[in-house]
Amino acid sequence: MSSSNQSVLERLFNLNANQTNVRTEIMAGVTTFLAMCYIIIVNPLILGETGMDMGAVFVATCIASAIGCFVMGFVGNYPIALAPGMGLNAYFTFAVVKGMGVDWRVALGAVFISGIIFILFSFFKVREMLVNALPMGLKMSIAAGIGLFLALIALKGAGVIVGNPATLVGLGDIHQPTALLAMAGFVMVVALGHFRVKGSIIITILTLTAISTILGLSEFKGVVGEVPSIAPTFMQMDFKGLFTVSMVSVIFVFFLVDLFDSTGTLVGVSHRAGLLQDGKLPRLKRALLADSTAIIAGAALGTSSTTPYVESAAGVSAGGRTGLTAVTVGVLMLACLIFSPLVQSIPAFATAPALLYVGAQMLRSAREIAWDDMTEAAPAFLTIVFMPFTYSIADGIAFGFISYALIKLLCNRTQDVPPMVWIVAVLWALKFWFLG
């Protein structure tokens, strides 16, 4: 790279001040991309369950990710990549659209509105106040519960778990090749992750796809092709159906889950990169602008909420310290647009190992819950188990807040309950009482 180009990048990203260089940042970006690029395959398959055009969702996923990465890189100057969030896409599909019978256009409208709220809350610093006010147990249990929810979706999609009228759920026919391959894929991705193989998730998905094609379980449609049209999902948000109490709760869940997920990822990855100053993030408002902008852009393009990815830690471990890492990921996301035939060749069961693996990683947050204090542990437990058992992230969060407030009240521990928790608990209780 010429010295003039290096000087431009130096001015944009302050490479020397962050003790890094162009080569290191680009390699860190490639590392992060390989760790998270599975989303360009998994997201269209999950959102495609709603009736959305998979090709359009694929394009929306790539472009929304690129926009988020570019804003984070150029404006926030953090080595943190963004893409449609796992868990949020599952909530969008299985809880809102399929569970509540909401049209996917209305659900996109809810995502768009949650992005607007994000910008307002970030601008007025309400976002930090909300996160700081909520108890650690509730924060961590939301992430853990989503992990179990993803696991249930994966196992059900692969046929490992099936409905049973006598026991509600039961073991499926594990002699089926799809079930066997899905479980073998999970073992494979764990082993590859243990040995720190870059791109372990995408390698597993592609391996299962190749085996599936050879066995005649799926059709191979090619690798490179024309970029699909984004028209079927572009600017398709429907705001008319949002004026109901149930949809207000949906917007709240989109906002709340992304709030904890994105803020936790920003702080965690930045801490690992040594970018925190006195325990706080410099340029925080700029970083928050990136994910808020990406949510709005993603909804307009045709995908569920876009959020910072914890896989960015892989790039940080490879030396990434500035926004050039995120920009590199964005460029690679756009380069993926020509691989739509490959995405359409991947069978649904091949993504089950990815969902299970991400679910296992999210469940690790349960370690941060104070299990020796039952007034903290019991509400966290209810939050975690209600998500998969009710097939609803929203219901899990609701019962977590309500039980936290009630248990603390009955145990004469009301001083532990922040005002925000009381407000949210009462709102959820009123919703259940009057609307079910």
C-alpha positions as CSV (number, residue, x, y, z in Angstrom):
1,M,0.0,0.0,0.0
2,S,1.4,3.4,-1.0
3,S,2.5,5.9,1.7
4,S,-0.3,8.4,0.7
5,N,-3.0,5.8,1.2
6,Q,-1.4,4.8,4.5
7,S,-1.5,8.5,5.6
8,V,-5.2,8.8,4.7
9,L,-6.0,5.7,6.7
10,E,-3.8,7.0,9.6
11,R,-5.8,10.2,9.7
12,L,-9.1,8.4,9.5
13,F,-8.4,5.7,12.1
14,N,-5.5,7.0,14.3
15,L,-3.6,3.8,13.7
16,N,-0.3,4.9,15.4
17,A,-2.1,6.2,18.4
18,N,-3.8,2.8,18.8
19,Q,-0.4,1.0,18.3
20,T,-1.5,-0.9,15.1
21,N,-1.0,-0.8,11.3
22,V,-3.0,-1.3,8.1
23,R,-1.9,-4.9,7.6
24,T,-2.9,-5.9,11.2
25,E,-6.2,-4.2,10.9
26,I,-7.1,-5.8,7.6
27,M,-6.1,-9.3,8.9
28,A,-8.2,-8.7,12.0
29,G,-11.2,-7.7,9.8
30,V,-10.8,-10.9,7.8
31,T,-10.7,-12.9,11.0
32,T,-13.9,-11.3,12.3
33,F,-15.6,-11.9,9.0
34,L,-14.7,-15.6,8.9
35,A,-16.1,-15.9,12.5
36,M,-19.4,-14.2,11.7
37,C,-20.1,-14.7,8.0
38,Y,-22.4,-17.6,8.8
39,I,-25.1,-15.0,9.3
40,I,-25.4,-14.4,5.6
41,I,-26.6,-18.0,5.3
42,V,-28.5,-18.5,8.5
43,N,-30.5,-15.2,8.4
44,P,-32.2,-15.7,5.0
45,L,-33.1,-19.3,6.1
46,I,-34.7,-18.1,9.4
47,L,-36.5,-15.1,7.9
48,G,-37.5,-17.1,4.9
49,E,-39.8,-19.1,7.2
50,T,-42.0,-15.9,7.4
51,G,-42.6,-16.0,3.7
52,M,-40.0,-13.3,2.9
53,D,-38.1,-13.7,-0.3
54,M,-34.8,-15.4,0.7
55,G,-32.8,-13.8,-2.1
56,A,-33.9,-10.3,-1.0
57,V,-33.2,-11.1,2.6
58,F,-29.7,-12.3,1.6
59,V,-29.0,-9.0,-0.1
60,A,-30.5,-7.0,2.8
61,T,-28.4,-9.0,5.3
62,C,-25.2,-8.2,3.4
63,I,-26.0,-4.5,2.8
64,A,-27.3,-3.8,6.3
65,S,-24.2,-5.5,7.8
66,A,-22.0,-3.4,5.6
67,I,-23.7,-0.1,6.5
68,G,-23.4,-0.9,10.2
69,C,-19.7,-1.8,9.9
70,F,-19.0,1.3,7.9
71,V,-20.7,3.6,10.4
72,M,-19.0,1.9,13.3
73,G,-15.6,2.1,11.5
74,F,-15.7,5.6,10.1
75,V,-17.7,7.3,12.8
76,G,-17.1,5.3,16.0
77,N,-13.6,4.1,15.1
78,Y,-14.1,0.8,16.9
79,P,-13.1,-2.7,15.7
80,I,-16.6,-4.0,16.1
81,A,-18.6,-5.5,13.2
82,L,-22.4,-5.5,13.0
83,A,-25.0,-7.8,11.4
84,P,-28.6,-9.0,11.9
85,G,-28.6,-10.5,15.4
86,M,-29.1,-14.2,16.2
87,G,-32.0,-14.5,18.6
88,L,-33.6,-11.3,17.3
89,N,-34.2,-12.9,13.9
90,A,-35.6,-16.0,15.7
91,Y,-37.9,-13.8,17.8
92,F,-39.0,-12.0,14.6
93,T,-39.8,-15.2,12.8
94,F,-41.0,-17.7,15.3
95,A,-42.5,-15.5,18.0
96,V,-43.9,-12.5,16.2
97,V,-44.7,-13.7,12.7
98,K,-45.5,-17.4,13.2
99,G,-46.4,-17.2,16.8
100,M,-48.6,-14.1,16.9
101,G,-49.7,-14.3,13.2
102,V,-48.3,-10.9,12.4
103,D,-47.5,-10.1,8.8
104,W,-43.7,-9.8,8.3
105,R,-44.2,-6.3,6.9
106,V,-45.7,-5.2,10.2
107,A,-42.8,-6.9,12.0
108,L,-40.3,-5.0,9.9
109,G,-42.2,-1.8,10.9
110,A,-41.7,-2.7,14.5
111,V,-38.0,-3.2,14.0
112,F,-37.8,0.2,12.3
113,I,-39.6,1.9,15.2
114,S,-37.3,0.2,17.7
115,G,-34.4,1.7,15.8
116,I,-35.9,5.2,16.0
117,I,-36.4,4.7,19.8
118,F,-32.7,3.5,20.0
119,I,-31.5,6.8,18.4
120,L,-33.6,8.9,20.7
121,F,-32.6,6.9,23.8
122,S,-28.9,7.0,22.8
123,F,-29.0,10.8,22.1
124,F,-30.6,11.6,25.5
125,K,-28.4,9.1,27.3
126,V,-31.5,7.2,28.5
127,R,-30.0,4.0,27.1
128,E,-27.1,4.0,29.5
129,M,-29.4,4.8,32.4
130,L,-31.7,1.9,31.5
131,V,-28.9,-0.6,31.3
132,N,-27.3,0.6,34.5
133,A,-30.6,0.5,36.3
134,L,-31.6,-3.1,35.6
135,P,-30.2,-5.9,37.8
136,M,-27.4,-8.0,36.6
137,G,-29.4,-11.2,37.0
138,L,-32.1,-10.1,34.7
139,K,-29.6,-8.9,32.1
140,M,-27.7,-12.1,32.0
141,S,-30.8,-14.3,32.1
142,I,-32.2,-12.7,29.0
143,A,-29.1,-13.7,27.0
144,A,-29.1,-17.2,28.5
145,G,-32.8,-17.7,27.8
146,I,-32.3,-16.7,24.1
147,G,-29.6,-19.3,24.0
148,L,-32.0,-22.1,25.0
149,F,-34.6,-20.7,22.6
150,L,-32.1,-20.9,19.7
151,A,-31.3,-24.5,20.8
152,L,-35.0,-25.5,20.7
153,I,-35.4,-24.0,17.2
154,A,-32.3,-25.8,16.0
155,L,-33.3,-29.2,17.4
156,K,-36.8,-28.9,16.1
157,G,-35.7,-27.8,12.6
158,A,-33.3,-30.8,12.4
159,G,-36.0,-33.2,13.5
160,V,-34.1,-34.2,16.6
161,I,-37.0,-33.0,18.8
162,V,-40.6,-33.4,17.7
163,G,-44.0,-32.8,19.2
164,N,-45.5,-35.5,21.4
165,P,-49.1,-35.4,22.5
166,A,-48.3,-37.4,25.7
167,T,-45.2,-35.6,26.8
168,L,-45.4,-32.3,24.9
169,V,-42.0,-32.9,23.3
170,G,-40.0,-36.0,22.5
171,L,-37.0,-37.4,20.7
172,G,-37.5,-37.6,17.0
173,D,-36.3,-40.2,14.6
174,I,-32.5,-39.9,15.1
175,H,-32.0,-42.5,12.3
176,Q,-32.9,-39.9,9.8
177,P,-29.8,-38.6,8.0
178,T,-30.7,-34.9,8.5
179,A,-30.9,-35.4,12.3
180,L,-27.6,-37.4,12.3
181,L,-25.8,-34.8,10.2
182,A,-27.1,-31.9,12.3
183,M,-25.8,-33.5,15.6
184,A,-22.5,-34.5,13.9
185,G,-22.2,-30.9,12.7
186,F,-22.6,-29.6,16.2
187,V,-19.7,-31.9,17.4
188,M,-17.7,-30.7,14.5
189,V,-18.2,-27.0,15.1
190,V,-17.3,-27.4,18.8
191,A,-14.1,-29.3,18.0
192,L,-13.1,-26.7,15.4
193,G,-13.8,-23.9,17.8
194,H,-11.8,-25.6,20.5
195,F,-8.7,-25.7,18.2
196,R,-9.4,-22.0,17.3
197,V,-10.0,-22.8,13.6
198,K,-11.0,-19.5,11.9
199,G,-14.4,-19.7,10.3
200,S,-15.4,-22.9,12.2
201,I,-19.2,-22.2,11.8
202,I,-19.1,-21.5,8.1
203,I,-16.8,-24.5,7.5
204,T,-19.3,-26.8,9.3
205,I,-22.3,-25.4,7.3
206,L,-20.5,-25.8,4.0
207,T,-19.3,-29.3,4.9
208,L,-22.9,-30.4,5.8
209,T,-24.1,-28.9,2.6
210,A,-21.6,-30.8,0.5
211,I,-22.5,-34.1,2.3
212,S,-26.2,-33.3,1.8
213,T,-25.7,-32.7,-1.9
214,I,-23.7,-35.9,-2.4
215,L,-26.4,-37.9,-0.5
216,G,-29.1,-36.3,-2.6
217,L,-30.8,-34.7,0.4
218,S,-30.6,-31.2,-1.2
219,E,-30.0,-29.6,-4.6
220,F,-26.7,-27.7,-5.4
221,K,-27.5,-24.5,-7.2
222,G,-24.0,-23.2,-7.8
223,V,-21.6,-20.8,-6.1
224,V,-21.5,-17.5,-7.9
225,G,-24.5,-15.8,-9.7
226,E,-26.3,-12.6,-10.2
227,V,-27.2,-10.5,-7.2
228,P,-30.8,-11.2,-6.3
229,S,-33.3,-8.3,-6.4
230,I,-34.0,-6.6,-3.1
231,A,-37.3,-5.3,-4.3
232,P,-39.5,-7.9,-2.5
233,T,-38.4,-6.6,0.9
234,F,-37.1,-3.1,0.2
235,M,-39.2,-0.4,2.0
236,Q,-41.9,-2.9,2.7
237,M,-42.5,-1.9,6.4
238,D,-46.2,-1.7,7.3
239,F,-46.9,0.8,10.2
240,K,-50.7,0.6,10.2
241,G,-50.7,-2.7,12.1
242,L,-48.5,-1.4,14.9
243,F,-51.2,0.5,16.7
244,T,-52.1,-2.4,19.1
245,V,-51.0,-3.2,22.6
246,S,-49.5,-6.5,21.5
247,M,-47.4,-4.8,18.9
248,V,-46.2,-2.2,21.3
249,S,-44.9,-5.1,23.5
250,V,-43.2,-6.5,20.4
251,I,-41.4,-3.2,19.8
252,F,-40.4,-3.1,23.5
253,V,-38.9,-6.6,23.2
254,F,-37.0,-5.7,20.1
255,F,-35.7,-2.7,21.8
256,L,-34.9,-4.3,25.2
257,V,-33.1,-7.4,23.8
258,D,-31.0,-5.4,21.4
259,L,-30.3,-2.9,24.2
260,F,-28.6,-5.4,26.4
261,D,-27.1,-7.4,23.5
262,S,-25.5,-4.4,21.8
263,T,-24.4,-2.6,24.9
264,G,-22.9,-5.7,26.4
265,T,-21.0,-6.5,23.2
266,L,-19.7,-3.0,22.8
267,V,-18.3,-3.0,26.4
268,G,-17.1,-6.5,26.4
269,V,-15.2,-6.4,23.1
270,S,-13.8,-2.9,23.8
271,H,-12.6,-4.1,27.2
272,R,-10.8,-7.1,25.5
273,A,-9.2,-4.6,23.1
274,G,-8.0,-2.4,25.9
275,L,-10.1,0.6,24.6
276,L,-12.0,1.4,27.8
277,Q,-10.9,4.5,29.7
278,D,-11.7,4.5,33.4
279,G,-14.1,1.7,32.7
280,K,-16.1,3.8,30.2
281,L,-16.2,3.8,26.4
282,P,-14.9,7.0,24.7
283,R,-16.9,8.1,21.7
284,L,-19.8,6.0,23.1
285,K,-22.5,8.1,21.4
286,R,-20.8,7.5,18.1
287,A,-20.7,3.8,18.6
288,L,-24.4,3.8,19.7
289,L,-25.2,5.7,16.5
290,A,-23.8,2.9,14.4
291,D,-26.1,0.1,15.7
292,S,-29.1,2.5,15.7
293,T,-28.5,3.4,12.1
294,A,-28.0,-0.2,11.1
295,I,-31.3,-1.2,12.7
296,I,-33.2,1.4,10.8
297,A,-31.3,0.7,7.5
298,G,-31.8,-3.1,8.0
299,A,-35.6,-2.7,8.5
300,A,-35.8,-0.5,5.4
301,L,-33.8,-3.1,3.4
302,G,-35.7,-6.1,4.7
303,T,-34.1,-7.8,7.7
304,S,-34.5,-8.0,11.4
305,S,-32.5,-6.0,14.0
306,T,-28.8,-5.4,13.3
307,T,-26.5,-5.5,16.3
308,P,-22.8,-5.6,17.2
309,Y,-21.4,-9.1,17.0
310,V,-19.5,-10.7,19.8
311,E,-17.5,-12.6,17.2
312,S,-15.7,-9.2,16.8
313,A,-13.6,-10.5,19.7
314,A,-11.9,-12.8,17.2
315,G,-10.6,-9.8,15.3
316,V,-9.6,-8.1,18.4
317,S,-7.5,-11.1,19.4
318,A,-5.9,-10.9,16.0
319,G,-4.8,-7.3,16.8
320,G,-7.7,-5.2,15.6
321,R,-7.9,-1.9,17.5
322,T,-9.6,0.6,15.1
323,G,-12.5,1.1,12.8
324,L,-10.4,-0.1,9.9
325,T,-11.2,-3.7,11.1
326,A,-14.9,-3.0,11.0
327,V,-14.6,-1.4,7.5
328,T,-12.8,-4.4,6.2
329,V,-15.7,-6.6,7.4
330,G,-18.1,-4.3,5.7
331,V,-16.3,-4.6,2.4
332,L,-16.2,-8.4,2.6
333,M,-20.0,-8.4,3.4
334,L,-20.6,-6.5,0.1
335,A,-18.3,-8.9,-1.7
336,C,-20.6,-11.8,-0.6
337,L,-23.5,-10.5,-2.7
338,I,-22.4,-12.6,-5.7
339,F,-22.7,-15.9,-3.7
340,S,-26.5,-16.1,-3.5
341,P,-26.7,-19.5,-5.4
342,L,-24.5,-21.0,-2.7
343,V,-26.8,-19.7,0.0
344,Q,-29.9,-21.1,-1.7
345,S,-28.1,-24.5,-1.9
346,I,-27.8,-24.8,1.9
347,P,-30.5,-27.0,3.5
348,A,-32.1,-25.8,6.7
349,F,-30.8,-28.6,8.9
350,A,-27.2,-27.6,8.0
351,T,-27.6,-24.4,10.0
352,A,-28.8,-26.2,13.1
353,P,-25.2,-26.7,14.4
354,A,-24.7,-22.9,14.1
355,L,-27.8,-22.2,16.1
356,L,-26.9,-24.7,18.8
357,Y,-23.3,-23.4,19.0
358,V,-24.4,-19.8,19.3
359,G,-27.0,-20.9,21.9
360,A,-24.3,-22.6,24.0
361,Q,-22.2,-19.4,23.9
362,M,-25.1,-17.3,25.0
363,L,-26.0,-19.6,27.8
364,R,-22.6,-19.0,29.3
365,S,-23.9,-15.6,30.6
366,A,-25.8,-17.5,33.3
367,R,-22.5,-17.8,35.1
368,E,-22.9,-14.1,36.1
369,I,-26.2,-14.7,37.9
370,A,-26.0,-14.8,41.8
371,W,-27.3,-18.4,42.2
372,D,-26.7,-18.4,45.9
373,D,-29.3,-15.6,46.4
374,M,-32.7,-17.1,45.5
375,T,-34.3,-13.6,45.3
376,E,-32.0,-13.1,42.3
377,A,-31.7,-16.7,41.0
378,A,-35.5,-17.5,40.9
379,P,-36.5,-14.6,38.6
380,A,-33.5,-15.3,36.4
381,F,-34.4,-19.0,36.3
382,L,-38.0,-18.1,35.2
383,T,-36.7,-15.8,32.6
384,I,-34.5,-18.5,31.1
385,V,-37.0,-21.4,31.1
386,F,-40.0,-19.4,30.1
387,M,-38.4,-18.4,26.7
388,P,-38.2,-22.0,25.3
389,F,-41.2,-23.4,27.1
390,T,-43.5,-20.7,26.0
391,Y,-41.7,-20.3,22.6
392,S,-41.6,-16.6,23.3
393,I,-38.7,-14.3,24.2
394,A,-41.2,-11.7,25.2
395,D,-43.0,-13.9,27.7
396,G,-39.7,-14.9,29.2
397,I,-38.7,-11.3,29.8
398,A,-42.1,-10.5,31.1
399,F,-42.2,-13.2,33.7
400,G,-38.7,-12.4,34.7
401,F,-39.5,-8.8,35.5
402,I,-42.9,-9.6,37.2
403,S,-41.4,-12.3,39.4
404,Y,-38.4,-10.2,40.3
405,A,-40.6,-7.4,41.6
406,L,-43.0,-9.7,43.5
407,I,-40.2,-11.9,45.1
408,K,-38.3,-8.8,46.3
409,L,-41.5,-7.3,47.6
410,L,-42.5,-10.4,49.6
411,C,-39.0,-10.9,50.9
412,N,-38.8,-7.3,52.1
413,R,-36.0,-6.5,49.7
414,T,-37.8,-3.7,47.8
415,Q,-34.6,-1.6,48.1
416,D,-33.0,-3.9,45.5
417,V,-35.7,-3.1,42.9
418,P,-34.9,-0.1,40.7
419,P,-37.8,2.2,39.7
420,M,-37.4,1.0,36.1
421,V,-38.1,-2.6,37.1
422,W,-41.3,-1.7,38.9
423,I,-42.5,0.3,35.9
424,V,-41.8,-2.5,33.4
425,A,-43.2,-5.2,35.7
426,V,-46.5,-3.3,36.2
427,L,-46.8,-2.8,32.4
428,W,-46.3,-6.4,31.7
429,A,-48.7,-7.5,34.4
430,L,-51.4,-5.1,33.0
431,K,-50.8,-6.5,29.6
432,F,-51.3,-10.1,30.7
433,W,-54.4,-9.3,32.9
434,F,-56.3,-7.4,30.3
435,L,-55.0,-8.8,27.0
436,G,-53.7,-12.3,27.9
